[in-house]
Amino acid sequence: AVLLQDFDEMMEKSFKDWGDNFQTPENVCEYMASFLFGNTGLILEPTAGKGKLVKALEQYGKVIVPNDFNKMVESQFEWIVMNPPFSPMKQGYDILYKCMDMTDNIIALMPYLAIINGEKRTKDIMEWGLKSITHLPRSTFKGSRVQTCILEMKRGWKGDTIFKTLPK
């Protein structure tokens, strides 16, 4: 794992040319971080990209950024906050499932397909605990045709799932 102090240096070296990758916009990063409160302890951002989400999270606790999430030893975290890659879609779903074993709290920016295009996946997410879904405007990721949302997940949540829109 890379600690936050090493993060800026790693980002400078590792992400010079990201081509068609879509980084999380700052306003969305701030919104995702707003689900956390106080000092929450260890926070995992499994697929940090250029680090905008990491920067928004650092005020809430110690942010862990693995060099390669797929090779990471499973650990426990108070929160996992992420925007996993959607290409291929299966990769993002695999990351979500692995994260569900590593925490009780997940904030995940995912394609709507994560909850509407797979009966088993929808059932798994709902049974794990889905507190809210925040709709993101199609314009959130310029040039992308993937409709996205933010899933607020809490292990064991049995209450209603609330539908939200991104605050302006």
C-alpha positions, 0 to 999 in steps of 0.5 A: 500500500502507498501512504498519502505522503507518497501519493503525489510523487507516485501520481506524477510518475505514473499517470502522465498519459491516461488517454481515454480514462475518465477521472472523477470530477472534483465536485463529485469527489467532494460529494462522495467524501461527504458521506464520511464524517469525523475521523473515520480511520482507514479508508481504501481507494482501490483504483486512485487514477490521478488522485482527485478522490484521494485528495477529497478523502484525506481530511477524514482519515488515513487513505490507503492507495494500493499499487495494484488492488488485484494483488493486494492482501485482503484487509479491513477498512472503515470505509472504501470509496471508489470509482473503479474502471468500467472498461471492461465492466466486469473489472469494476464489478469484480472490484466491488465484490472484493471490496464488499468483503473488506468493509462495512461501508462503501461509496462507489461510483458505478454505471447504472448497469451495476444495479439494473443489468443483472438480477444476481448482482442487484440481489447481492447489492441489495442484500449486502445493504444499499442505503442510497443511489445518487443519480449523476447527470450524463454530462458528469463524464464528458464524452462518455456514454455510460450513465453513472450513479453513486451507490451508498452501501452499508453492510446489513442495511435493511431500510428503504433505499433512497434515490438522490440527485447530485446537489448543484 
